[in-house]
């Protein structure tokens, strides 16, 4: 995967949405890029499980859980994402099982780790704009993530 977010920003600064430096990668891949698919959760991750069991077609799953302190992605969801062709996951929240997620060939950006999985059973919304980390994430726009950060563009960067 030949891209660097710094180079993309240098070449297209006026078009780039640059996320605040609050995310850390807990996956085994150092980079990810692809069109965005969004989901807004209220802690409970059942709808995210369903989403990651669909063919991801090299999309990035962007998950907004309002930064709530509970894990919404762990070993099992990462394995679904790898098996079903997702290009990466970005979580405005927390993850767990990082002893395994760091070994899987997928980027997993999140705020941090938490061993607790929420019992909350509230509904989620898919395909909606989610705003966190200082930027808006919209379905169909392109996300690029690497060790320098996360950048979003309206169109794929060549």
Buried (B, 14 or more C-beta within 10 A) or exposed (E): EEBBBEEBBEEEEEBBBBBEEBBEBBBBBEBBBBBBBBBBBBBBBEBBBEBBEEEBEEBBBBBBBEBBEBBBBBBEBBBBBBEBEBBBBBBBBBBBBBEBBBEBEBBBBBBBBBEEBBEEEEEBEBEEBBEBBEBEBBBEBBBBBBEBBBBBBEEEBE
